[in-house]
Amino acid sequence: MISSVILIVFPLLMSCQNNSFDLDKLTFPIQISSIEKKYMLDQNSDLSGVIVYNSTDSAVLQFSGFNFAGTLNKHDTSMLSTNYVSFYQNRTSNQVNAFRLEIRTTKKAEEFEKLIEKKLGKTDFYYRNSEFSYRAWNADNKLYLFETNNTGRYNSEKFKSCNLYVVAKGDKLLNDYFISGGFQYYGDYLQEKNKPQHKGKIYTYRNFVNEEEKDDGKDSFYLKDYVQ
């Protein structure tokens, strides 16, 4: 009996030790070929000059030691209902300089949000209302964009989801690709920050909001849903 237990447990321990993959430990540019050799990836393209590699493989769904694998429907393993990660290749440079993870299961999304808050701390780019939230950080030459969504429904059941986008700071195409939608204000800030009068100076998003408030008053749309 004891020997049977050992035989069962030993392979499990070996599999845990062998899977050392962690998205948080990746450096840009990502060597996608080395990931393709070990894990299941699907490749597709879009019209903006970006090649996308997607995976729902549980072994790849690891970030900072947290496994975010999960599904809204155990009978459907498609990306429509399953947590996944995507890697983005700049078609011009042929470098994979970004990845995105999407978590659609409420419990994992809430746990991951706490992990990101602990890892990256407070940020002065933070917008939140009852349905969505958007945050941005710059750390280790990477741009982190984090979004939560409380409006999801699957088979009439509500769920909370989140997305994390991690982008190499020097890749303009991929930065422009992700800085849109709820993150567009951050793009406005970067345009202002790059003007000559701010060169060589500390100029935060909070500085930008303060300037907009001086110009437009409390009605400035940069103040709506802004978490100060």
Salt bridges, closest charged atoms under 4 A:
ASP24 OD2 - LYS119 NZ 3.14
GLU102 OE1 - ARG100 NH2 2.59
GLU102 OE2 - ARG104 NE 3.09
GLU111 OE2 - LYS107 NZ 2.57
GLU113 OE2 - ARG135 NH2 2.70
GLU113 OE1 - LYS160 NZ 2.86
GLU117 OE2 - ARG135 NH1 3.01
ASP176 OD2 - LYS172 NZ 2.66
GLU192 OE1 - LYS195 NZ 2.96
GLU192 OE2 - HIS198 NE2 2.92
GLU213 OE2 - LYS218 NZ 2.60
